[in-house]
Amino acid sequence: MKAAVRERYGPPDVVEVREVDRPDPSGDQVLVRVRAASVNRADLDGLGPRPGFTRLFLGLRAPRNHRIGIDVAGVVEAVGPAATRFQPGDEVFADLFAFGQGAFAEYVCASEKAFERIPPGMTFEDAATLPHSAVLALQGLRLRGGRTIKPGDKVLIDGASGNVGPFAVQIAKSMGAEVTGVASTEKLDFVRSLGTDAVIDYTNVDYTSTGNRYDWIVDTDSHHSILRVRRALRRQGVYVTLGGTSLPILLALLVGPLISLASDRWTGLLLWWKPFNRADVARLEQLIAAGTVKPVIDRRYPLHDVVEALRYVDDGHARGKVIITF
């Protein structure tokens, strides 16, 4: 089978599509023939890697895992002897972040625990957009203890045009929030089309310096310091970052929660992330079935053009999701 692999860290160009052995499912594993996969910022962060300190976990000199891709949708081809949830022909999707990755391939093999059935009527491409980005968006609008936004809250989504942002905008609007989206100049019309109440062009305006205050800020790729962000929060406000460069992430991880203990505002990293949480997946399926949330697909690339797909997202061009087709 064909699969995208990488032997070293670096930009998208380190990725190659090769012929590799097709895996055989054992134990509770299922073999899935991939019909669609989607590109996430997490895929690019793993290539870098970014933040740099993640080499401690991924491999110091070179990545221990050569497979790439976490969001996948496809059809069960075969099942292991201990698998009980699925049978050949079932249509499934998954976030493979915790299951070895490998979505950018003609077949994937992982524990049946990784997968859920695709709802009737949902396409493989739409299903492939959801597992990582949409779940992150939903969980970024909720604190560990369950607190979430309320109707009328002022919510800002920094990075409203990328992988996670369009989902976060639509989910926040479905909850009755007044939503401001932050994006670059050429993407403002796209962000408006998602239903935002206001937009900010980050190339001209720093939202932390405008004097506007928000009840909730979701930062999809942090570049601001915690101290600057706190100036943009109302009393009892919340700032949640999902990723970013090393220094902002370390500050969000270590400093943000400490400052929050002595403050009426909470700031920090999304440490309560639960990949492909079944309750959240079910909630997203309800929102999509109701037409409240719609996956936005920008471009489609065949597997042999996976490097171009990764580069397109890495360069910041994507408006919504980029799909790998099979």
LOKOL-590281 format. One record per residue: residue in one letter; chain; x, y, z of N, C-alpha, C, O, CB in turn; residue number from 1. Coordinates in steps of 0.2 Angstrom, whole numbers. Glycine has a CB too. Example, Ala and Ser with C-alpha at 12.3 -4.5 7.8 and 13.67 -1.06 7.14 Angstrom:
a:A:66:-28:39:62:-22:39:66:-16:39:71:-17:42:57:-22:45:1
s:A:64:-11:35:68:-5:36:64:0:39:67:6:40:70:-3:29:2
***
This chain:
m:A:4:-6:0:0:0:0:4:6:0:10:6:2:-5:0:6:1
k:A:1:12:-2:5:18:-2:4:22:5:-2:22:7:3:23:-8:2
a:A:9:25:7:8:29:14:13:34:14:19:34:11:9:24:20:3
a:A:11:40:17:16:45:18:20:44:25:17:42:30:12:52:19:4
v:A:26:45:24:31:44:30:36:49:30:37:53:25:34:37:29:5
r:A:40:50:36:45:54:36:50:51:41:49:48:46:43:61:39:6
e:A:57:52:39:62:49:43:66:54:48:69:52:52:67:46:38:7
r:A:64:61:46:68:66:50:63:72:51:58:72:48:74:68:47:8
y:A:65:76:56:61:82:57:63:87:52:68:87:48:63:85:64:9
g:A:58:92:51:59:97:46:52:100:43:47:98:46:63:95:40:10
p:A:53:103:37:47:106:34:43:100:30:45:95:31:49:112:29:11
p:A:37:102:27:34:97:24:38:93:18:36:87:17:28:100:20:12
d:A:43:96:16:47:92:11:50:86:13:53:82:9:52:97:8:13
v:A:51:85:20:54:79:23:49:73:22:51:67:23:55:79:30:14
v:A:43:74:20:38:69:19:38:65:12:39:69:7:31:72:20:15
e:A:38:59:12:38:55:6:32:50:6:30:48:11:45:51:5:16
v:A:29:49:0:24:44:-1:28:37:-4:31:37:-9:19:46:-6:17
r:A:28:32:0:31:26:-2:26:20:-2:21:20:1:37:25:4:18
e:A:29:14:-5:26:8:-4:28:5:3:34:4:4:27:3:-10:19
v:A:23:3:7:24:-1:13:20:-7:14:15:-7:10:24:4:19:20
d:A:21:-11:18:17:-17:19:11:-15:22:10:-11:27:21:-22:24:21
r:A:5:-18:20:-1:-17:23:-2:-21:29:0:-27:30:-7:-19:18:22
p:A:-4:-17:35:-4:-21:41:-10:-26:42:-15:-25:38:-5:-16:47:23
d:A:-9:-31:46:-14:-36:47:-17:-34:54:-13:-34:59:-12:-43:46:24
p:A:-23:-34:55:-26:-32:62:-25:-38:67:-26:-44:65:-33:-31:62:25
s:A:-23:-37:73:-22:-42:78:-26:-40:84:-28:-34:85:-15:-44:79:26
g:A:-27:-44:89:-31:-42:95:-37:-39:93:-42:-41:90:-26:-38:99:27
d:A:-38:-33:96:-44:-29:95:-44:-24:90:-48:-19:89:-46:-25:102:28
q:A:-39:-25:85:-38:-20:80:-43:-21:74:-45:-26:73:-31:-20:77:29
v:A:-44:-15:71:-47:-15:64:-43:-12:59:-39:-8:60:-54:-12:65:30
l:A:-44:-15:53:-40:-13:47:-45:-8:43:-51:-11:41:-37:-18:43:31
v:A:-44:-2:42:-48:2:38:-45:5:32:-40:7:32:-50:8:43:32
r:A:-49:4:26:-47:7:20:-49:14:20:-55:16:21:-51:3:14:33
v:A:-44:18:19:-45:26:20:-49:28:14:-47:27:8:-39:29:21:34
r:A:-54:32:15:-58:36:10:-56:43:10:-57:47:5:-65:35:11:35
a:A:-55:46:16:-53:53:17:-49:54:23:-50:51:28:-59:58:16:36
a:A:-44:59:23:-41:61:29:-40:69:29:-41:72:23:-34:58:29:37
s:A:-39:72:34:-38:79:34:-32:81:37:-29:78:42:-44:82:37:38
v:A:-29:87:35:-23:90:38:-25:94:44:-29:98:44:-20:94:32:39
n:A:-21:94:49:-21:98:55:-15:101:56:-10:99:54:-24:93:61:40
r:A:-15:107:60:-9:110:63:-5:105:67:1:106:67:-11:116:67:41
a:A:-8:100:70:-5:95:74:0:91:70:5:89:72:-10:91:78:42
d:A:-2:90:63:2:86:59:9:90:57:14:87:57:-1:85:52:43
l:A:8:97:56:14:101:55:18:102:61:24:102:61:11:107:52:44
d:A:15:103:67:19:103:73:23:97:74:28:97:77:14:104:79:45
g:A:20:91:73:24:85:73:30:85:69:35:81:70:20:79:72:46
l:A:29:88:63:35:87:58:41:91:60:46:89:59:32:90:51:47
g:A:39:97:63:45:102:65:50:99:69:56:99:67:41:108:69:48
p:A:49:97:76:43:98:79:42:105:82:47:109:83:42:93:84:49
r:A:36:107:84:34:113:87:29:112:92:24:108:91:32:118:82:50
p:A:30:114:99:36:117:101:42:113:101:42:107:101:35:120:108:51
g:A:48:116:101:54:112:101:55:107:106:58:102:105:60:116:101:52
f:A:53:109:112:54:104:118:50:97:117:51:93:121:52:107:124:53
t:A:46:97:113:42:90:112:47:85:109:45:79:109:36:91:107:54
r:A:53:87:107:58:82:105:59:77:111:61:71:110:64:85:103:55
l:A:58:79:117:59:75:123:54:69:123:56:64:125:58:79:129:56
f:A:49:70:119:44:65:119:43:61:113:41:55:112:37:67:121:57
l:A:45:65:107:44:62:100:51:59:98:50:55:93:42:67:96:58
g:A:56:60:101:63:58:99:67:64:98:66:69:95:62:54:92:59
l:A:73:63:101:78:69:102:81:71:95:81:77:93:83:68:107:60
r:A:84:66:91:87:67:85:83:66:79:84:69:74:93:63:85:61
a:A:78:62:79:74:60:74:67:57:77:67:54:82:77:55:69:62
p:A:62:58:73:55:55:76:55:48:76:58:44:72:50:57:71:63
r:A:53:45:82:52:38:83:47:35:79:47:29:76:51:36:90:64
n:A:42:39:78:36:37:74:36:40:67:37:46:66:29:38:77:65
h:A:37:36:61:38:39:55:31:40:51:31:43:46:42:34:51:66
r:A:25:38:54:19:39:51:16:46:52:18:49:57:14:34:54:67
i:A:12:48:48:9:55:48:1:55:47:-1:50:43:12:59:43:68
g:A:-2:59:50:-9:60:49:-13:57:55:-12:52:57:-11:57:43:69
i:A:-18:61:57:-22:59:63:-30:59:62:-33:54:65:-21:64:69:70
d:A:-32:63:57:-39:62:56:-41:58:50:-38:59:44:-42:70:54:71
v:A:-45:53:51:-46:48:46:-54:46:45:-57:46:50:-42:42:47:72
a:A:-56:44:39:-63:42:38:-62:36:33:-59:37:28:-68:47:37:73
g:A:-66:31:34:-65:25:29:-70:20:31:-74:20:34:-58:23:29:74
v:A:-68:14:28:-72:8:28:-68:2:31:-63:1:29:-75:6:21:75
v:A:-71:-1:36:-68:-7:39:-67:-12:34:-72:-15:31:-72:-9:45:76
e:A:-61:-15:33:-59:-20:28:-58:-27:32:-60:-32:29:-52:-18:25:77
a:A:-56:-27:38:-55:-33:42:-54:-31:49:-53:-26:51:-48:-37:39:78
v:A:-55:-36:53:-55:-35:60:-51:-41:64:-51:-46:61:-62:-35:64:79
g:A:-48:-39:69:-44:-44:73:-48:-49:77:-54:-47:78:-39:-40:78:80
p:A:-46:-54:80:-49:-59:83:-53:-57:89:-58:-60:91:-45:-65:85:81
a:A:-51:-52:92:-54:-49:99:-58:-43:97:-61:-40:102:-48:-48:104:82
a:A:-59:-41:91:-63:-35:90:-70:-37:90:-72:-42:87:-61:-32:83:83
t:A:-74:-33:93:-81:-34:94:-86:-29:91:-92:-30:91:-83:-36:101:84
r:A:-83:-23:91:-88:-17:89:-89:-16:82:-94:-13:80:-84:-10:92:85
f:A:-85:-18:78:-86:-17:70:-85:-23:66:-83:-28:69:-81:-12:68:86
q:A:-88:-23:60:-87:-28:55:-85:-25:49:-87:-20:47:-93:-33:55:87
p:A:-83:-29:44:-81:-27:37:-87:-23:34:-93:-26:34:-78:-32:33:88
g:A:-86:-18:31:-91:-14:28:-93:-8:32:-97:-3:29:-97:-18:27:89
d:A:-92:-8:39:-94:-2:43:-90:4:41:-84:4:39:-93:-4:50:90
e:A:-93:10:41:-90:16:39:-89:20:46:-93:21:50:-95:21:35:91
v:A:-82:21:47:-80:24:53:-75:30:52:-73:31:47:-76:18:57:92
f:A:-74:33:58:-69:39:58:-66:39:64:-68:36:69:-73:46:56:93
a:A:-60:43:65:-56:42:71:-51:48:71:-49:51:66:-52:36:71:94
d:A:-49:50:77:-43:54:78:-38:49:81:-38:46:86:-44:60:83:95
l:A:-32:48:77:-27:43:78:-21:46:82:-16:43:82:-25:40:72:96
f:A:-22:52:85:-17:55:89:-14:50:94:-8:50:95:-19:61:92:97
a:A:-18:47:98:-16:42:103:-15:35:101:-14:31:105:-20:43:109:98
f:A:-16:34:94:-16:27:92:-11:26:86:-12:22:81:-23:25:89:99
g:A:-5:30:86:0:29:81:0:33:75:5:32:71:0:22:80:100
q:A:-5:37:74:-6:41:68:-6:36:62:-8:30:62:0:46:67:101
g:A:-4:39:56:-4:35:50:-10:36:45:-11:32:41:-4:28:51:102
a:A:-14:42:46:-20:43:42:-19:44:35:-23:43:31:-24:48:45:103
f:A:-13:47:33:-11:48:26:-8:42:23:-2:41:21:-6:54:26:104
a:A:-12:37:22:-11:31:19:-17:27:16:-23:29:18:-7:26:25:105
e:A:-16:22:12:-22:19:9:-26:15:14:-32:13:14:-20:15:3:106
y:A:-22:12:20:-25:9:25:-22:11:32:-16:13:32:-24:1:24:107
v:A:-26:10:37:-24:11:44:-26:6:48:-31:3:46:-26:18:46:108
c:A:-22:4:53:-24:-1:57:-23:1:64:-18:3:66:-20:-8:56:109
a:A:-28:1:69:-28:3:75:-33:-1:80:-38:-4:77:-29:11:76:110
s:A:-33:0:86:-38:-3:91:-45:0:89:-45:6:87:-36:-1:98:111
e:A:-49:-5:90:-56:-2:88:-59:3:93:-63:7:91:-61:-8:89:112
k:A:-55:4:98:-57:10:103:-56:16:100:-59:21:102:-53:9:109:113
a:A:-52:17:95:-50:23:91:-56:26:87:-56:32:86:-44:23:87:114
f:A:-60:21:85:-65:23:80:-72:24:82:-74:21:88:-65:17:75:115
e:A:-76:28:79:-83:28:80:-87:27:73:-83:29:68:-85:35:83:116
r:A:-93:25:73:-97:25:66:-98:32:64:-100:36:67:-103:21:67:117
i:A:-98:32:57:-100:39:54:-107:39:54:-111:34:52:-97:39:46:118
p:A:-110:45:56:-118:45:56:-120:44:49:-117:46:44:-120:52:59:119
p:A:-126:41:48:-130:41:42:-130:47:38:-132:52:41:-137:37:43:120
g:A:-129:48:32:-129:54:28:-123:58:28:-123:63:24:-135:57:30:121
m:A:-118:57:32:-112:61:33:-107:58:28:-106:52:28:-109:61:40:122
t:A:-104:62:24:-99:60:19:-93:58:22:-91:61:28:-98:65:13:123
f:A:-88:55:19:-82:53:22:-78:59:23:-74:60:28:-78:48:17:124
e:A:-78:64:18:-74:70:18:-76:74:24:-72:77:28:-75:74:12:125
d:A:-83:75:25:-85:79:31:-83:76:38:-81:79:42:-93:80:31:126
a:A:-84:69:38:-82:65:44:-74:66:45:-73:67:51:-83:58:43:127
a:A:-70:67:40:-63:67:41:-61:74:44:-56:75:47:-59:66:35:128
t:A:-65:79:43:-64:86:46:-65:86:53:-62:91:56:-68:91:42:129
l:A:-69:82:56:-71:83:63:-67:80:69:-66:84:74:-77:79:64:130
p:A:-63:74:68:-61:71:74:-56:75:79:-57:76:85:-57:65:73:131
h:A:-51:79:76:-47:83:79:-49:90:80:-50:93:86:-40:83:76:132
s:A:-50:94:75:-51:101:75:-58:103:78:-58:107:82:-51:104:68:133
a:A:-63:99:76:-70:101:79:-70:99:87:-73:103:91:-75:97:76:134
v:A:-67:94:89:-67:92:96:-63:97:100:-65:99:105:-64:85:97:135
l:A:-57:99:97:-53:104:100:-57:111:101:-57:114:106:-47:106:96:136
a:A:-61:113:96:-65:119:96:-70:118:102:-71:123:105:-68:120:89:137
l:A:-73:113:102:-79:112:107:-76:112:114:-78:115:119:-82:106:106:138
q:A:-70:109:115:-67:108:122:-64:115:124:-63:116:130:-62:103:122:139
g:A:-62:119:119:-59:125:120:-64:130:123:-62:136:125:-55:128:114:140
l:A:-70:129:122:-75:133:124:-78:131:131:-84:132:133:-81:134:119:141
r:A:-74:126:134:-77:123:141:-71:122:145:-65:120:143:-80:117:139:142
l:A:-71:124:151:-66:123:156:-66:116:159:-71:112:158:-66:128:162:143
r:A:-61:114:162:-60:107:165:-66:106:170:-69:100:169:-54:107:169:144
g:A:-69:111:174:-74:109:178:-81:110:175:-86:108:178:-74:114:183:145
g:A:-81:111:168:-88:111:165:-90:118:163:-95:119:159:-93:107:169:146
r:A:-87:123:166:-90:130:164:-89:131:157:-84:130:154:-86:135:169:147
t:A:-94:135:154:-93:136:147:-96:143:146:-98:146:150:-97:131:143:148
i:A:-97:145:139:-100:151:138:-107:151:138:-110:146:138:-98:153:131:149
k:A:-110:157:139:-117:158:140:-120:163:135:-116:167:131:-118:162:147:150
p:A:-126:163:133:-129:167:128:-127:174:130:-128:177:136:-137:166:128:151
g:A:-125:178:125:-124:185:126:-116:186:128:-114:192:128:-128:188:131:152
d:A:-112:181:129:-105:182:131:-102:185:125:-104:183:119:-102:175:133:153
k:A:-97:189:126:-92:191:120:-87:186:120:-83:186:124:-90:198:122:154
v:A:-86:183:114:-81:178:113:-77:180:107:-79:182:102:-84:171:111:155
l:A:-70:179:108:-65:181:103:-62:174:101:-59:171:105:-60:186:105:156
i:A:-61:173:94:-58:167:91:-52:170:88:-53:172:82:-62:163:87:157
d:A:-46:169:90:-40:171:87:-37:165:83:-35:160:85:-34:173:92:158
g:A:-37:166:76:-36:161:71:-42:158:69:-43:152:68:-32:155:75:159
a:A:-47:162:67:-54:160:65:-54:157:59:-60:154:57:-59:166:66:160
s:A:-49:157:55:-50:155:48:-46:148:46:-47:146:41:-47:160:43:161
g:A:-43:145:51:-39:139:50:-43:133:51:-49:132:49:-33:139:54:162
n:A:-40:128:54:-42:121:55:-48:121:61:-53:118:60:-37:116:57:163
v:A:-46:124:66:-50:124:72:-55:130:72:-61:129:74:-46:124:78:164
g:A:-53:136:70:-57:142:71:-64:142:68:-68:144:71:-53:147:67:165
p:A:-65:140:62:-72:140:59:-76:136:63:-82:137:64:-72:137:52:166
f:A:-74:130:66:-78:126:70:-80:130:77:-86:130:79:-75:119:72:167
a:A:-75:133:80:-76:137:86:-81:143:85:-85:144:89:-69:140:88:168
v:A:-80:146:79:-85:152:78:-92:149:78:-96:152:81:-83:155:71:169
q:A:-93:144:74:-100:141:73:-103:138:79:-108:139:81:-100:136:68:170
i:A:-98:135:83:-101:132:90:-103:138:95:-108:137:98:-95:128:93:171
a:A:-98:143:95:-100:148:99:-106:152:97:-110:154:102:-94:153:100:172
k:A:-107:153:91:-113:156:89:-119:152:90:-125:155:92:-113:157:81:173
s:A:-119:145:90:-124:141:91:-126:141:99:-132:140:101:-123:134:90:174
m:A:-121:144:103:-123:144:110:-125:151:112:-126:153:118:-116:142:114:175
g:A:-126:156:107:-129:162:108:-124:168:110:-125:173:112:-133:162:114:176
a:A:-117:166:108:-112:171:110:-112:177:104:-114:175:99:-105:168:110:177
e:A:-109:182:106:-107:187:101:-100:186:100:-95:187:104:-108:195:104:178
v:A:-98:184:93:-92:182:91:-88:186:87:-90:189:82:-93:175:88:179
t:A:-81:188:89:-77:191:85:-71:186:83:-69:183:86:-73:197:89:180
g:A:-70:187:76:-65:182:73:-59:186:71:-59:192:68:-68:179:67:181
v:A:-53:184:73:-47:187:71:-43:183:65:-43:177:66:-42:187:77:182
a:A:-41:186:60:-38:183:54:-34:188:50:-34:194:52:-44:180:50:183
s:A:-31:186:45:-27:191:41:-32:194:36:-38:192:35:-22:187:37:184
t:A:-29:199:33:-33:204:28:-37:200:23:-43:201:22:-29:209:25:185
e:A:-34:195:20:-37:192:14:-42:186:16:-45:184:12:-32:188:10:186
k:A:-42:185:23:-47:180:25:-53:183:29:-57:179:31:-43:175:29:187
l:A:-53:189:29:-59:192:33:-66:191:31:-70:190:34:-58:200:34:188
d:A:-66:191:24:-73:190:21:-75:182:23:-81:181:24:-73:191:13:189
f:A:-70:178:22:-72:171:24:-74:170:31:-79:167:33:-66:166:23:190
v:A:-71:174:36:-72:174:43:-79:177:44:-83:174:48:-67:177:47:191
r:A:-81:182:40:-88:185:41:-93:180:38:-98:179:41:-88:191:36:192
s:A:-91:176:33:-96:171:30:-98:166:35:-103:162:35:-93:168:24:193
l:A:-94:165:41:-95:160:46:-100:162:51:-103:158:55:-89:158:50:194
g:A:-102:168:51:-107:171:55:-104:175:61:-108:177:65:-111:165:58:195
t:A:-98:177:60:-95:182:66:-99:188:66:-102:191:61:-88:183:65:196
d:A:-99:191:72:-102:198:73:-97:203:71:-99:209:70:-105:199:80:197
a:A:-91:202:72:-86:207:70:-79:203:68:-78:197:70:-84:211:77:198
v:A:-75:207:65:-68:204:63:-63:208:65:-64:215:65:-68:202:55:199
i:A:-57:206:66:-51:210:67:-45:207:63:-44:201:62:-49:209:75:200
d:A:-42:212:59:-37:210:55:-30:211:59:-28:216:61:-36:215:49:201
y:A:-27:205:60:-22:205:65:-15:208:62:-11:210:66:-20:198:67:202
t:A:-15:209:55:-10:212:52:-9:219:54:-4:223:53:-9:211:45:203
n:A:-15:222:56:-16:229:57:-17:231:64:-16:237:67:-21:233:52:204
v:A:-21:226:68:-23:228:74:-21:222:79:-22:216:77:-31:229:74:205
d:A:-19:224:85:-17:219:90:-23:219:95:-25:224:98:-11:221:94:206
y:A:-27:214:95:-33:214:99:-32:215:107:-37:217:110:-37:207:98:207
t:A:-26:214:109:-25:215:116:-24:222:118:-24:224:124:-19:211:118:208
s:A:-24:226:113:-22:233:114:-28:238:112:-27:244:112:-16:236:110:209
t:A:-34:235:110:-39:239:107:-43:242:113:-47:247:112:-44:235:103:210
g:A:-43:240:119:-47:242:124:-54:238:125:-57:238:130:-49:249:123:211
n:A:-55:233:120:-61:229:120:-60:223:125:-54:221:125:-63:227:113:212
r:A:-65:221:128:-64:216:133:-69:210:131:-74:211:129:-66:218:140:213
y:A:-67:204:133:-71:198:131:-72:193:137:-67:193:141:-67:194:125:214
d:A:-77:190:136:-78:185:142:-74:178:141:-73:175:145:-86:183:142:215
w:A:-73:177:134:-69:171:133:-65:172:126:-68:174:121:-75:165:132:216
i:A:-59:170:127:-54:170:121:-52:163:120:-49:160:124:-49:175:122:217
v:A:-53:161:113:-49:154:111:-44:156:106:-45:159:101:-55:149:108:218
d:A:-38:154:108:-32:156:104:-30:149:101:-27:145:104:-26:159:108:219
t:A:-31:149:94:-29:142:91:-21:141:90:-19:136:89:-32:142:84:220
d:A:-18:147:90:-10:146:89:-7:152:92:-6:157:89:-9:146:81:221
s:A:-5:151:98:-3:157:103:3:160:100:8:157:99:-3:155:110:222
h:A:3:167:100:9:171:99:9:177:104:14:181:104:9:174:92:223
h:A:4:178:108:4:183:113:6:180:120:5:174:121:-3:186:114:224
s:A:9:185:124:10:183:131:4:183:135:-1:186:134:16:187:134:225
i:A:4:179:140:-1:178:145:-3:185:148:-9:187:148:0:173:150:226
l:A:2:189:149:1:196:153:-3:200:148:-7:204:150:7:199:155:227
r:A:-1:200:141:-5:204:136:-12:202:135:-16:206:135:-1:204:130:228
v:A:-13:196:135:-19:193:134:-24:195:139:-30:196:138:-19:185:133:229
r:A:-22:195:146:-26:196:151:-29:203:151:-34:204:154:-22:195:158:230
r:A:-26:208:147:-29:214:147:-35:215:143:-39:219:143:-23:219:144:231
a:A:-36:209:139:-42:209:134:-48:205:137:-53:204:134:-40:206:128:232
l:A:-47:203:144:-52:199:147:-56:203:152:-54:208:155:-49:193:151:233
r:A:-63:202:152:-67:205:157:-66:201:163:-63:196:164:-75:204:154:234
r:A:-69:204:169:-69:200:175:-73:194:174:-78:193:171:-73:204:181:235
q:A:-70:189:177:-72:182:177:-71:179:169:-73:174:168:-79:181:178:236
g:A:-67:182:165:-65:180:159:-60:174:158:-57:173:163:-62:186:155:237
v:A:-60:171:153:-57:165:152:-53:166:145:-55:168:140:-61:159:151:238
y:A:-46:164:145:-42:163:139:-39:156:139:-36:154:144:-36:169:140:239
v:A:-41:153:133:-38:146:132:-34:146:126:-37:148:121:-44:141:132:240
t:A:-28:143:126:-24:143:120:-23:135:119:-23:131:123:-17:146:121:241
l:A:-23:134:112:-23:127:110:-16:125:108:-15:119:107:-28:125:105:242
g:A:-12:129:106:-5:128:104:-1:134:102:-4:139:104:-6:123:98:243
g:A:5:133:99:9:139:97:16:138:98:18:132:98:7:145:102:244
t:A:20:143:98:27:143:99:29:141:106:25:142:110:31:149:96:245
s:A:36:140:107:38:137:113:37:142:119:34:140:124:45:136:113:246
l:A:39:149:119:38:153:124:31:154:126:29:154:132:41:160:123:247
p:A:26:156:122:19:157:124:16:151:127:12:151:132:15:159:118:248
i:A:18:145:124:15:139:127:18:137:134:14:135:138:17:133:122:249
l:A:25:138:135:27:137:142:24:142:147:23:140:152:35:138:142:250
l:A:23:148:145:20:153:149:13:151:151:10:152:156:20:160:146:251
a:A:9:149:145:2:147:147:2:141:151:-3:140:155:-1:145:140:252
l:A:7:136:150:7:130:154:9:131:161:6:128:166:12:125:151:253
l:A:14:136:163:17:136:169:15:143:173:13:142:179:24:136:169:254
v:A:14:148:169:13:155:173:5:156:173:3:158:178:16:160:169:255
g:A:2:155:167:-5:156:167:-9:153:173:-13:157:176:-8:153:161:256
p:A:-9:147:174:-13:144:180:-11:147:187:-15:148:191:-12:137:180:257
l:A:-5:149:188:-2:152:194:-5:159:195:-8:161:200:5:153:194:258
i:A:-5:163:189:-8:170:190:-16:169:191:-19:173:194:-7:174:183:259
s:A:-19:164:188:-26:163:188:-28:162:196:-34:164:197:-28:158:184:260
l:A:-24:159:200:-26:158:207:-27:164:211:-31:164:215:-20:153:210:261
a:A:-23:169:209:-24:176:212:-28:181:209:-27:187:209:-17:178:214:262
s:A:-32:178:204:-36:183:200:-43:181:199:-45:175:200:-32:184:193:263
d:A:-47:185:196:-54:183:194:-54:181:187:-60:180:184:-59:189:195:264
r:A:-48:180:183:-48:178:176:-44:172:176:-39:172:179:-46:184:172:265
w:A:-46:168:171:-42:161:170:-39:162:164:-42:163:159:-47:155:171:266
t:A:-32:160:164:-28:160:158:-24:153:158:-21:151:163:-24:166:157:267
g:A:-23:150:152:-19:144:152:-20:140:146:-24:142:141:-20:140:158:268
l:A:-16:134:146:-16:129:140:-22:124:141:-24:123:147:-10:126:140:269
l:A:-25:122:136:-30:117:136:-27:110:138:-26:106:134:-34:116:129:270
l:A:-26:109:144:-23:103:147:-28:98:148:-27:92:149:-20:105:154:271
w:A:-35:99:148:-40:94:149:-43:91:142:-48:88:142:-46:98:153:272
w:A:-39:92:137:-41:90:130:-41:82:131:-37:79:133:-35:92:125:273
k:A:-47:80:128:-48:73:128:-49:71:121:-55:72:118:-54:70:132:274
p:A:-44:68:117:-45:67:110:-51:62:108:-52:57:111:-39:63:107:275
f:A:-55:65:104:-61:61:101:-65:59:106:-68:53:106:-58:55:97:276
n:A:-66:63:111:-71:61:117:-78:60:114:-81:64:111:-71:67:122:277
r:A:-81:54:116:-87:52:113:-93:56:114:-97:57:110:-89:45:116:278
a:A:-93:59:120:-99:64:122:-98:70:117:-103:73:115:-99:66:129:279
d:A:-92:72:116:-91:78:112:-92:77:105:-95:81:101:-84:81:113:280
v:A:-90:71:103:-92:69:96:-99:68:95:-102:70:89:-89:62:94:281
a:A:-103:66:99:-110:65:99:-113:72:98:-118:73:95:-113:61:105:282
r:A:-111:77:102:-113:84:102:-112:87:95:-116:90:93:-110:88:108:283
l:A:-106:86:93:-105:89:86:-109:85:81:-111:89:76:-97:87:84:284
e:A:-110:79:81:-115:76:76:-122:79:77:-125:80:71:-115:68:78:285
q:A:-124:81:83:-131:84:83:-131:91:80:-135:93:77:-133:85:91:286
l:A:-125:95:81:-125:101:78:-125:101:71:-128:105:67:-119:105:81:287
i:A:-121:96:68:-121:96:61:-127:93:58:-129:96:53:-115:91:59:288
a:A:-131:89:61:-137:86:59:-142:92:59:-147:92:54:-139:80:63:289
a:A:-142:96:64:-146:102:64:-145:108:59:-148:112:58:-147:105:71:290
g:A:-139:107:56:-137:112:51:-134:118:55:-132:123:51:-142:114:47:291
t:A:-133:118:61:-130:123:65:-122:124:64:-120:130:64:-131:122:72:292
v:A:-119:119:63:-112:118:62:-111:115:55:-113:109:54:-108:115:67:293
k:A:-107:118:51:-105:115:44:-98:114:43:-94:119:43:-109:119:38:294
p:A:-95:108:42:-88:108:40:-87:112:34:-90:112:29:-86:101:39:295
v:A:-81:116:34:-79:120:28:-73:117:25:-67:116:29:-78:127:31:296
i:A:-73:115:19:-67:111:16:-65:116:11:-68:119:6:-69:105:12:297
d:A:-58:118:11:-55:123:7:-53:119:0:-55:121:-5:-49:126:10:298
r:A:-48:114:1:-46:111:-5:-45:103:-3:-45:101:2:-39:114:-6:299
r:A:-44:100:-9:-43:93:-9:-37:91:-13:-36:94:-18:-50:89:-12:300
y:A:-33:86:-10:-27:84:-13:-27:76:-13:-29:73:-8:-21:87:-10:301
p:A:-25:73:-19:-23:66:-18:-17:64:-14:-13:69:-13:-22:63:-26:302
l:A:-17:58:-12:-12:56:-8:-5:58:-10:0:60:-7:-12:49:-6:303
h:A:-4:57:-17:3:58:-20:5:66:-19:11:67:-20:3:56:-27:304
d:A:0:70:-18:1:77:-17:1:79:-10:0:85:-8:-3:81:-21:305
v:A:2:75:-5:2:76:2:6:82:4:5:86:9:3:70:6:306
v:A:12:82:1:17:87:3:14:94:1:15:99:5:24:86:-1:307
e:A:11:95:-5:8:101:-7:3:103:-2:2:109:0:5:101:-14:308
a:A:-1:98:0:-7:99:5:-4:102:12:-7:107:15:-11:93:6:309
l:A:1:99:14:4:101:21:7:108:20:7:112:24:10:96:23:310
r:A:11:109:14:14:116:13:8:121:13:9:127:15:18:115:7:311
y:A:3:120:10:-3:124:9:-5:127:16:-7:132:17:-9:121:5:312
v:A:-6:122:20:-8:123:27:-3:127:31:-4:132:34:-11:117:31:313
d:A:3:124:30:9:127:34:10:135:32:12:139:36:15:123:33:314
d:A:9:136:26:10:143:23:4:148:25:4:154:24:11:143:16:315
g:A:-1:145:29:-6:149:31:-12:151:26:-15:156:27:-4:156:34:316
h:A:-12:147:21:-17:149:15:-24:146:17:-29:149:14:-14:146:9:317
a:A:-24:141:21:-31:137:21:-36:141:24:-35:145:29:-30:131:25:318
r:A:-42:141:21:-48:143:24:-53:137:26:-57:135:22:-52:148:19:319
g:A:-52:135:32:-55:129:34:-51:123:33:-45:124:34:-62:128:30:320
k:A:-54:117:32:-50:111:31:-47:109:24:-50:111:19:-54:105:34:321
v:A:-42:106:24:-39:103:18:-39:95:19:-37:92:24:-31:106:18:322
i:A:-42:92:13:-43:85:13:-38:81:9:-36:84:4:-50:84:11:323
i:A:-36:76:11:-32:71:7:-37:66:5:-41:62:9:-26:67:11:324
t:A:-38:65:-2:-43:60:-5:-40:54:-7:-34:54:-9:-46:64:-11:325
f:A:-44:49:-8:-42:42:-10:-47:39:-15:-46:34:-17:-41:37:-4:326
***
